[in-house]
Every structure is written in C-alpha cells, then in structure tokens.
Amino acid sequence: MTHESPITFRDWLRGAAKSKTVYWNVLLAILGGLELMGGHMTALWGQEVAAAILLVGSVANLALRAITTTPIPHK
C-alpha cells in the first residue's frame, strides 16, 4: 500500500504552469473576452475569419486534451 501526500493548491498551480492546454485555454479566453467586449477580432479580420480562428482554437483544444496523459497536479 502506498501513502500519497494530499494534492495541494500549490501542486495544482505548479502543474498548471507546465501545461500547454492551460496556456492555450487562457489565450482562447482572452480572445473570446476581447470579442465579447467590443468585437475586436471581427473588426480586425471580419466575421468569417474571427469565427474560423475560434473554431480552429476549439479543435486544437480537443487535440491537446486528447494527448494529455498527466493530471495537472502531478506534472
């Protein structure tokens, strides 16, 4: 029987700092927030390109999640 120490918030933060998926999701959240606040992406690139960027971002998120093997606190 193994005795594992409990996972702490510090473990989660340390693991999150090493996670490509976390960084990608932060970027998508920033882009989505900018779009919600003032349509910045739509104004820069047009509605179709802005929608395509967010669609590709979502697919990339699924790909990153599919290759993830280690839980965040264990990185």
C-alpha positions in Angstrom: 0.0 0.0 0.0 1.4 3.4 -1.0 1.0 6.5 1.0 0.5 9.5 -1.2 0.5 13.0 0.2 -2.7 15.0 -0.5 -2.7 17.3 -3.5 -2.4 20.9 -2.6 -3.4 24.1 -4.5 0.3 24.8 -4.8 0.7 21.4 -6.7 -2.1 22.4 -9.0 -0.5 25.8 -9.7 2.9 24.3 -10.3 1.4 21.8 -12.8 -0.8 24.4 -14.5 2.4 26.4 -15.2 3.7 23.4 -17.2 0.5 22.7 -19.1 0.2 23.7 -22.8 -3.5 23.1 -22.6 -3.9 25.6 -19.8 -1.9 28.2 -21.7 -4.0 27.6 -24.8 -7.2 27.9 -22.9 -6.1 31.2 -21.4 -5.3 32.5 -24.8 -8.8 31.4 -26.1 -10.4 33.1 -23.1 -8.6 36.3 -23.8 -9.6 36.3 -27.4 -13.2 35.5 -26.5 -13.3 38.2 -23.9 -11.9 40.8 -26.4 -14.6 39.7 -28.9 -17.3 40.0 -26.3 -16.2 43.4 -25.0 -16.1 45.1 -28.4 -15.9 42.8 -31.4 -12.1 43.4 -31.8 -11.5 40.3 -33.7 -14.4 40.9 -36.0 -13.3 44.4 -36.6 -9.8 43.4 -37.5 -10.4 40.3 -39.6 -14.1 40.1 -40.4 -16.7 37.9 -39.0 -15.8 34.7 -41.0 -12.1 34.8 -40.1 -12.8 35.6 -36.4 -15.2 32.6 -36.3 -12.7 30.4 -38.1 -10.0 31.4 -35.5 -12.2 30.4 -32.6 -13.2 27.1 -34.4 -9.6 26.2 -35.0 -8.8 27.1 -31.4 -11.5 24.7 -30.2 -10.3 21.9 -32.3 -6.7 22.5 -31.1 -8.0 22.4 -27.5 -9.6 19.0 -28.2 -6.3 17.7 -29.7 -4.3 19.0 -26.7 -6.8 17.3 -24.3 -6.5 14.0 -26.3 -2.7 13.9 -25.9 -2.8 14.9 -22.2 -1.7 11.9 -20.0 -0.7 13.6 -16.7 -3.2 15.3 -14.4 -2.2 18.9 -13.7 -1.2 18.4 -10.0 1.2 15.6 -11.0 3.2 17.5 -13.6 
